[in-house]
């Protein structure tokens, strides 16, 4: 099986609110999660509510490119 034809791909989710704050805040850091998605069922970008340890609350995490 060719590597580029896989249906399930690995994606990285990044906290939206941490990116907006920037590195000037006291709690500098960006919460990231790694997961998989089915390319055929979700062709668009993945967006999930996950716990951000830097914000200390559940926030929206968007898919980023590798």
C-alpha positions, 0 to 999 in steps of 0.5 A, spaced: 500 500 500 502 506 498 504 511 503 500 517 500 493 513 499 492 512 506 485 513 508 487 515 516 492 520 517 495 523 523 493 530 524 496 535 530 491 540 534 493 546 536 489 551 542 486 557 538 486 561 545 494 560 546 496 562 539 492 569 540 495 570 546 502 570 544 509 568 547 508 575 552 504 572 557 506 569 563 504 562 561 507 561 555 506 555 551 501 552 546 497 546 547 498 541 542 494 534 541 496 529 536 490 524 533 488 521 527 482 522 522 479 519 516 480 523 510 474 521 506 469 522 512 472 529 514 475 532 508 475 539 512 479 541 517 478 538 524 476 542 530 475 539 537 474 542 544 480 539 548 483 541 555 488 546 555 493 546 560 496 553 559 489 556 559 486 551 564 480 550 561 477 546 555 478 550 549 477 549 541 483 546 538 484 547 530 488 542 526 494 545 523 499 542 518 505 538 519 
